[in-house]
Amino acid sequence: MVNRWMLSTTTKMFLIGVLSLLLMIPLALVYDLVRERQGLASEAEATIARGWGAEQRVLLPMVHLVFVRERIENEQRIVDREERWLSAREAAAKGALKVETRSLGMYTLPIYRADLTLELSFDTGPVTAEFATGNWQPAVSRLIFAPGDLTGLRQVRTLRVGDADLAFRPASDRMPLSLGEGMYSEGDRAMLEAPLVAIGNAASLPVTIEIELAGARRFEMIPNASSFAFDVSGDWPHPGFAGGALPRDREVRADGFIANWQLLDLSTGLPPIAYSAETLRNWGGKAVGVQLVEPGGLYQQNERSAKYGVLVLALTMAALFLTEVLLGIRLHPFHYGLVGLALAMFYLLLLAISEHAGFTTAYLSAAAAVVCMVSGYCAAVMRSWPRGLLAGSVLAILKGFLFVLISAEQLSLLIGALGLTTLLAIAMYLTRRIDWYSGGSNAEANP
């Protein structure tokens, strides 16, 4: 009685289900290991960026004006203070990127040198007219510039305001504008300043800046100007242009890219005059530029593979069970367990090899190793090499199906739905005449 209960099809299905749930534990451990290695890679990239220059998000230069006046109220001397942050009326930026990769151990990071030229024109008339009456006196007049992570500022070749050549110096205050949402974001950023001579009634203030800026992964400009034009080029074949606005025109070639933007403050929503530095805090979300994308990131592909591990495990267990039922072979739950552990070992091998040999090579090597293991083991257990080769072939098809799902990012849902529907149809066809109450196929099913 006990043996018949233990050997019943329903009981076997229940045991396989419990075993599959237990096998989720090693799959989850491998998934956590992928996330851990991805964190180590991020730490290595951050270390490289701290020494070279982080993701650069450049705020266009602004004119910072402070006006003060003294007045007597109730026999007390009161000093009023007003400040204005003036953006350029017109701004044209040109950036040329030279990209290379730097390594720390086995981790690499795309870095760049950017030759950046800025041509700006400021209209100071509205601000000076506002404080022309009321005994206001100019107290601070300076050009401020926040190019991003100053670690990457290699050289200031030119700073010309009007007809005068000036020099930047570190500002004592900081800009309440974060570096952005990238990997190396920080809080308020350091900035540069250049004192300006008395502006007087000058309606136009031309500014020319040429700098060399080093950074990693991302190069962006904040379009804080009434009229903003930005041209960027580089020798990286996989640029990404996600940001505040997409480029008006772009060209991506095997040897590099070219892109340009034309924006107005009417579309960006950035005011030409800010009344406090705090107003600038959220301007980083409007940045436009380029990101140095690495297609099919190593750890992203490993993570996607591990996520599909549940699907491969379930399909493999189902294939073994159908083989047992259709061919009348008795397999112990221990056999299912070892095959499941071999599947979990695939993802561990994939992660370990891919860090040194690339994802595709690692996938093929790990898949070949696991398929050979399962084929040999099934051949010994089922006492038949043809049956073992059949089990290995089924597993190889599943691994190939998984590789297609990982590679075809845009079509993965469609391919996955069609593939699973096909597998379900095959299973329904093969089991259409099985008498499940008797625990196996009847005579009519296997003449």
C-alpha positions as CSV (number, residue, x, y, z in Angstrom):
1,M,0.0,0.0,0.0
2,V,2.8,2.4,0.9
3,N,4.8,1.6,-2.2
4,R,1.8,2.2,-4.5
5,W,1.2,5.5,-2.8
6,M,4.8,6.4,-3.2
7,L,4.8,5.4,-6.8
8,S,1.6,7.2,-7.8
9,T,1.8,9.8,-10.5
10,T,0.1,12.4,-8.3
11,T,2.5,11.9,-5.5
12,K,5.5,12.0,-7.9
13,M,4.3,15.3,-9.3
14,F,3.9,16.7,-5.8
15,L,7.4,15.6,-4.8
16,I,8.8,17.1,-8.0
17,G,7.0,20.4,-7.2
18,V,8.4,20.5,-3.7
19,L,11.9,19.7,-5.0
20,S,11.7,22.4,-7.6
21,L,10.8,24.9,-4.9
22,L,13.9,23.8,-2.9
23,L,16.1,24.2,-6.0
24,M,15.0,27.8,-6.0
25,I,17.4,28.3,-3.1
26,P,20.6,27.8,-5.0
27,L,19.2,29.8,-7.9
28,A,18.5,32.7,-5.5
29,L,22.0,32.4,-4.1
30,V,23.5,32.6,-7.6
31,Y,21.2,35.7,-8.4
32,D,22.5,37.4,-5.2
33,L,26.0,36.6,-6.2
34,V,25.4,38.3,-9.6
35,R,24.1,41.4,-7.8
36,E,27.1,41.3,-5.4
37,R,29.6,41.2,-8.3
38,Q,27.8,44.0,-10.1
39,G,28.2,46.0,-6.9
40,L,31.9,45.3,-6.9
41,A,32.1,46.4,-10.5
42,S,30.3,49.7,-9.7
43,E,32.7,50.3,-6.8
44,A,35.7,49.7,-9.2
45,E,34.2,52.1,-11.7
46,A,33.6,54.7,-9.0
47,T,37.3,54.4,-7.9
48,I,38.4,55.0,-11.5
49,A,36.1,58.0,-11.8
50,R,37.3,59.6,-8.5
51,G,40.8,59.7,-9.9
52,W,40.0,60.6,-13.5
53,G,36.7,62.5,-13.4
54,A,33.1,61.5,-12.9
55,E,30.0,61.9,-15.1
56,Q,30.1,65.5,-16.2
57,R,27.0,67.6,-16.2
58,V,28.0,71.1,-17.2
59,L,26.1,74.2,-16.1
60,L,26.5,77.0,-18.5
61,P,28.3,80.1,-17.1
62,M,26.1,82.6,-15.3
63,V,26.6,86.2,-14.2
64,H,26.0,86.6,-10.5
65,L,25.1,90.1,-9.4
66,V,24.5,91.3,-5.8
67,F,23.1,94.8,-5.0
68,V,23.0,96.4,-1.6
69,R,21.5,99.6,-0.2
70,E,21.5,101.2,3.2
71,R,18.5,102.9,4.8
72,I,17.4,104.2,8.1
73,E,14.2,102.9,9.7
74,N,13.2,103.7,13.3
75,E,16.6,105.2,13.9
76,Q,18.2,101.9,12.9
77,R,20.6,101.3,10.0
78,I,19.3,98.5,7.8
79,V,21.2,97.0,4.9
80,D,19.1,95.5,2.1
81,R,20.6,92.9,-0.1
82,E,19.3,91.5,-3.4
83,E,21.0,89.0,-5.8
84,R,20.3,87.9,-9.3
85,W,21.6,84.9,-11.3
86,L,21.6,85.8,-14.9
87,S,21.7,83.1,-17.7
88,A,23.0,83.8,-21.2
89,R,20.8,85.3,-23.8
90,E,22.5,83.2,-26.4
91,A,24.8,80.2,-25.9
92,A,26.6,77.9,-28.3
93,A,28.5,74.9,-27.0
94,K,30.8,72.5,-29.0
95,G,32.2,69.4,-27.5
96,A,34.6,66.8,-29.0
97,L,35.1,63.6,-27.1
98,K,38.1,61.2,-27.3
99,V,37.1,58.0,-25.6
100,E,39.2,55.2,-24.1
101,T,38.7,52.6,-21.5
102,R,40.5,52.2,-18.1
103,S,40.7,49.0,-16.1
104,L,40.9,48.3,-12.4
105,G,41.5,44.6,-12.0
106,M,39.1,42.9,-14.4
107,Y,36.6,45.8,-14.4
108,T,36.7,48.4,-17.1
109,L,35.1,51.8,-17.5
110,P,34.8,54.0,-20.6
111,I,36.3,57.4,-20.0
112,Y,36.8,60.5,-22.2
113,R,38.6,63.8,-22.7
114,A,36.3,66.5,-23.9
115,D,37.5,69.7,-25.7
116,L,34.6,72.1,-24.8
117,T,34.2,75.6,-26.4
118,L,31.5,77.9,-25.1
119,E,30.4,81.1,-26.8
120,L,27.9,83.2,-24.8
121,S,26.3,86.6,-24.8
122,F,24.7,88.1,-21.7
123,D,22.1,90.8,-21.7
124,T,22.6,92.6,-18.4
125,G,20.2,95.5,-19.2
126,P,17.1,94.2,-17.4
127,V,19.0,93.6,-14.2
128,T,20.8,96.9,-14.1
129,A,17.6,98.7,-15.0
130,E,15.8,97.1,-12.1
131,F,18.4,98.5,-9.6
132,A,19.0,101.8,-11.4
133,T,16.8,103.7,-8.8
134,G,16.4,103.3,-5.1
135,N,20.0,103.9,-4.1
136,W,21.1,100.4,-4.9
137,Q,24.8,99.9,-5.3
138,P,26.5,96.9,-7.0
139,A,28.4,94.8,-4.3
140,V,29.3,91.6,-6.2
141,S,29.7,91.2,-9.9
142,R,31.2,87.9,-11.0
143,L,31.1,85.2,-13.7
144,I,30.4,81.8,-12.1
145,F,31.0,78.4,-13.8
146,A,30.1,74.9,-12.5
147,P,31.5,72.4,-15.1
148,G,30.6,69.4,-12.9
149,D,33.3,67.3,-11.2
150,L,36.3,69.6,-10.9
151,T,38.6,66.5,-10.6
152,G,38.2,66.2,-14.4
153,L,39.1,69.9,-15.2
154,R,42.3,69.5,-17.0
155,Q,42.9,72.9,-18.5
156,V,41.3,76.3,-19.0
157,R,42.7,77.5,-22.3
158,T,40.6,80.6,-22.7
159,L,38.4,82.9,-20.6
160,R,37.6,86.1,-22.4
161,V,34.9,88.5,-21.2
162,G,34.4,91.3,-23.7
163,D,37.9,92.3,-24.7
164,A,39.6,91.2,-21.4
165,D,41.3,88.0,-20.7
166,L,40.5,86.8,-17.2
167,A,41.3,83.8,-15.0
168,F,39.1,81.5,-13.0
169,R,39.6,80.9,-9.3
170,P,37.9,78.5,-6.9
171,A,34.7,80.1,-5.4
172,S,34.3,80.1,-1.7
173,D,30.6,79.1,-2.0
174,R,29.1,76.1,-3.6
175,M,26.3,75.6,-6.2
176,P,23.1,73.9,-4.9
177,L,23.0,71.8,-8.0
178,S,23.7,68.1,-7.9
179,L,25.8,66.3,-10.5
180,G,22.7,64.5,-11.6
181,E,21.2,61.0,-11.3
182,G,24.3,59.1,-12.4
183,M,26.4,56.6,-10.7
184,Y,28.8,59.2,-9.2
185,S,26.3,61.8,-8.1
186,E,27.1,64.0,-5.1
187,G,25.5,66.9,-3.3
188,D,26.2,70.6,-3.9
189,R,29.0,71.1,-6.4
190,A,32.1,73.3,-6.3
191,M,32.3,76.1,-8.8
192,L,34.7,78.6,-10.3
193,E,34.4,82.3,-10.4
194,A,36.0,85.3,-12.2
195,P,35.4,88.8,-10.9
196,L,33.9,91.2,-13.4
197,V,34.7,94.9,-13.7
198,A,31.8,97.3,-13.3
199,I,29.2,96.5,-15.9
200,G,27.8,100.0,-16.0
201,N,25.2,100.4,-18.8
202,A,26.6,97.8,-21.1
203,A,23.7,95.9,-22.7
204,S,25.7,93.0,-24.0
205,L,28.5,91.0,-22.4
206,P,30.2,88.4,-24.7
207,V,32.0,85.5,-23.0
208,T,34.3,82.9,-24.6
209,I,35.5,79.8,-22.7
210,E,37.7,76.9,-23.9
211,I,38.4,74.1,-21.5
212,E,39.5,70.5,-21.5
213,L,37.3,68.3,-19.3
214,A,37.8,64.6,-18.4
215,G,35.0,62.4,-17.3
216,A,33.4,59.0,-17.4
217,R,30.3,57.5,-19.1
218,R,28.2,60.6,-19.4
219,F,28.8,64.1,-20.9
220,E,25.9,66.5,-20.6
221,M,25.1,70.2,-20.7
222,I,22.3,72.1,-18.8
223,P,20.7,74.4,-21.4
224,N,20.3,77.4,-19.1
225,A,20.1,80.0,-21.9
226,S,17.4,81.8,-23.7
227,S,18.7,80.3,-27.0
228,F,20.9,77.2,-26.7
229,A,22.8,75.4,-29.4
230,F,24.9,72.3,-28.6
231,D,27.1,70.2,-31.0
232,V,28.8,67.1,-29.7
233,S,30.9,64.5,-31.4
234,G,33.0,61.5,-30.3
235,D,34.7,58.3,-31.4
236,W,32.4,55.9,-29.4
237,P,30.2,53.6,-31.5
238,H,27.4,53.1,-29.0
239,P,26.1,56.5,-27.8
240,G,22.9,57.0,-25.9
241,F,21.0,60.3,-26.0
242,A,18.4,59.9,-23.3
243,G,18.1,63.1,-21.3
244,G,16.0,66.2,-21.0
245,A,15.5,66.4,-24.8
246,L,16.6,64.3,-27.7
247,P,19.0,65.8,-30.3
248,R,17.5,67.5,-33.3
249,D,19.9,65.7,-35.6
250,R,22.3,62.8,-34.9
251,E,24.5,60.4,-36.9
252,V,25.9,57.2,-35.5
253,R,28.7,55.4,-37.3
254,A,31.0,52.5,-36.6
255,D,33.8,55.0,-35.8
256,G,31.8,57.5,-33.8
257,F,28.8,59.9,-33.6
258,I,27.7,63.4,-34.2
259,A,24.6,65.1,-32.5
260,N,23.3,68.6,-32.1
261,W,20.5,70.3,-30.1
262,Q,18.7,73.6,-30.6
263,L,16.7,74.6,-27.5
264,L,14.8,77.7,-26.3
265,D,14.0,78.7,-22.7
266,L,10.3,78.5,-23.8
267,S,10.7,74.7,-24.2
268,T,13.2,74.0,-21.3
269,G,11.3,76.2,-18.8
270,L,14.5,77.5,-17.3
271,P,14.1,81.2,-16.4
272,P,16.6,83.7,-17.7
273,I,16.9,85.4,-14.3
274,A,17.0,83.5,-11.0
275,Y,16.4,85.3,-7.8
276,S,18.3,82.9,-5.6
277,A,20.8,80.1,-6.0
278,E,18.3,77.6,-4.6
279,T,16.3,78.1,-7.8
280,L,19.0,76.3,-9.7
281,R,18.8,73.1,-7.7
282,N,16.5,71.1,-10.0
283,W,17.9,72.4,-13.3
284,G,20.0,69.2,-13.7
285,G,16.9,67.3,-14.9
286,K,16.9,69.4,-18.1
287,A,20.4,68.3,-19.1
288,V,21.1,67.0,-22.6
289,G,24.1,65.1,-23.9
290,V,25.5,61.8,-24.6
291,Q,26.0,58.6,-22.6
292,L,28.8,56.1,-23.4
293,V,26.7,52.9,-23.5
294,E,28.2,49.4,-23.4
295,P,25.7,47.3,-25.3
296,G,24.5,44.2,-23.5
297,G,26.3,44.9,-20.2
298,L,27.9,41.8,-18.7
299,Y,26.2,41.8,-15.4
300,Q,22.8,42.8,-16.9
301,Q,23.0,39.8,-19.1
302,N,23.9,37.5,-16.2
303,E,21.1,39.0,-14.2
304,R,18.6,38.3,-16.9
305,S,19.9,34.8,-17.3
306,A,19.4,34.1,-13.6
307,K,15.9,35.5,-13.8
308,Y,15.0,33.0,-16.5
309,G,16.5,30.2,-14.4
310,V,13.1,29.5,-12.9
311,L,11.7,28.9,-16.3
312,V,14.5,26.6,-17.4
313,L,14.3,24.7,-14.2
314,A,10.5,24.2,-14.5
315,L,10.8,23.1,-18.2
316,T,13.6,20.7,-17.5
317,M,11.8,19.1,-14.6
318,A,8.7,18.8,-16.7
319,A,10.7,17.2,-19.6
320,L,12.2,14.6,-17.2
321,F,8.8,13.8,-15.8
322,L,7.2,13.4,-19.2
323,T,10.2,11.1,-20.2
324,E,9.6,9.0,-17.2
325,V,5.8,8.7,-17.9
326,L,6.0,8.2,-21.6
327,L,8.9,5.7,-21.6
328,G,7.9,3.9,-18.4
329,I,11.2,4.7,-16.7
330,R,11.4,5.1,-12.9
331,L,13.4,8.1,-11.7
332,H,14.0,8.8,-8.1
333,P,13.5,12.4,-6.7
334,F,17.3,12.3,-6.0
335,H,17.9,12.1,-9.8
336,Y,15.7,15.2,-10.3
337,G,17.7,17.0,-7.5
338,L,21.1,16.4,-9.1
339,V,19.9,17.6,-12.5
340,G,18.4,20.7,-10.8
341,L,21.8,21.4,-9.1
342,A,23.5,21.0,-12.4
343,L,21.2,23.7,-13.8
344,A,22.1,26.0,-10.9
345,M,25.8,25.3,-11.5
346,F,25.3,26.6,-15.1
347,Y,24.6,30.2,-13.9
348,L,27.6,30.1,-11.5
349,L,29.9,29.0,-14.3
350,L,28.4,31.6,-16.6
351,L,29.1,34.4,-14.1
352,A,32.6,33.2,-13.4
353,I,33.7,32.7,-17.0
354,S,32.0,35.8,-18.4
355,E,34.1,38.1,-16.2
356,H,37.2,36.9,-18.0
357,A,36.1,35.7,-21.5
358,G,32.9,37.7,-22.4
359,F,29.3,36.7,-22.1
360,T,28.8,34.8,-25.4
361,T,31.9,32.6,-24.9
362,A,31.0,32.0,-21.3
363,Y,27.4,31.1,-22.1
364,L,28.5,28.5,-24.8
365,S,31.2,27.0,-22.5
366,A,28.9,26.8,-19.4
367,A,26.0,25.4,-21.5
368,A,28.3,22.8,-23.1
369,A,29.6,21.7,-19.7
370,V,26.1,21.3,-18.2
371,V,24.6,19.6,-21.2
372,C,27.4,17.0,-21.2
373,M,26.9,16.5,-17.4
374,V,23.2,16.0,-17.8
375,S,23.5,13.8,-20.9
376,G,26.0,11.5,-19.3
377,Y,24.1,11.3,-16.0
378,C,20.8,10.6,-17.7
379,A,22.4,7.9,-19.9
380,A,23.7,6.1,-16.8
381,V,20.4,6.5,-14.9
382,M,18.2,5.4,-17.8
383,R,20.7,2.8,-18.9
384,S,20.5,4.0,-22.5
385,W,22.8,6.4,-24.3
386,P,20.1,7.3,-26.8
387,R,17.9,8.4,-23.9
388,G,20.7,10.3,-22.4
389,L,21.4,12.1,-25.6
390,L,17.7,12.9,-25.9
391,A,17.8,14.5,-22.5
392,G,20.9,16.4,-23.4
393,S,19.3,17.6,-26.6
394,V,16.2,18.9,-24.8
395,L,18.4,20.8,-22.4
396,A,20.5,22.2,-25.2
397,I,17.3,23.4,-26.9
398,L,16.2,25.1,-23.7
399,K,19.6,26.8,-23.3
400,G,19.5,28.0,-26.9
401,F,16.0,29.3,-26.3
402,L,17.3,31.1,-23.2
403,F,20.2,32.7,-25.1
404,V,17.8,34.0,-27.8
405,L,15.7,35.5,-25.1
406,I,18.6,37.3,-23.5
407,S,20.1,38.5,-26.8
408,A,16.8,39.8,-28.4
409,E,16.0,42.4,-25.8
410,Q,13.3,44.2,-27.9
411,L,11.7,40.9,-29.0
412,S,12.2,38.8,-25.9
413,L,8.5,38.9,-24.9
414,L,7.3,37.9,-28.3
415,I,9.9,35.1,-28.7
416,G,9.3,33.9,-25.1
417,A,5.5,33.8,-25.6
418,L,5.7,31.9,-28.9
419,G,8.3,29.5,-27.6
420,L,6.4,28.6,-24.4
421,T,3.2,28.2,-26.4
422,T,5.0,25.8,-28.8
423,L,6.4,23.8,-25.9
424,L,3.0,23.6,-24.2
425,A,1.5,22.4,-27.5
426,I,4.1,19.7,-27.8
427,A,3.5,18.6,-24.2
428,M,-0.3,18.4,-24.8
429,Y,0.2,16.4,-28.0
430,L,2.6,13.9,-26.3
431,T,0.3,13.4,-23.3
432,R,-3.0,13.4,-25.1
433,R,-3.7,9.7,-24.5
434,I,-2.0,9.1,-21.1
435,D,-4.2,7.6,-18.4
436,W,-3.1,9.7,-15.5
437,Y,-5.2,7.6,-13.1
438,S,-3.1,4.6,-13.9
439,G,0.1,6.5,-13.6
440,G,1.4,5.9,-17.1
441,S,0.5,5.5,-20.8
442,N,-2.0,2.9,-21.7
443,A,-1.8,0.3,-24.4
444,E,-3.5,2.6,-26.9
445,A,-1.0,5.3,-26.3
446,N,1.9,2.9,-26.9
447,P,0.9,0.2,-29.3
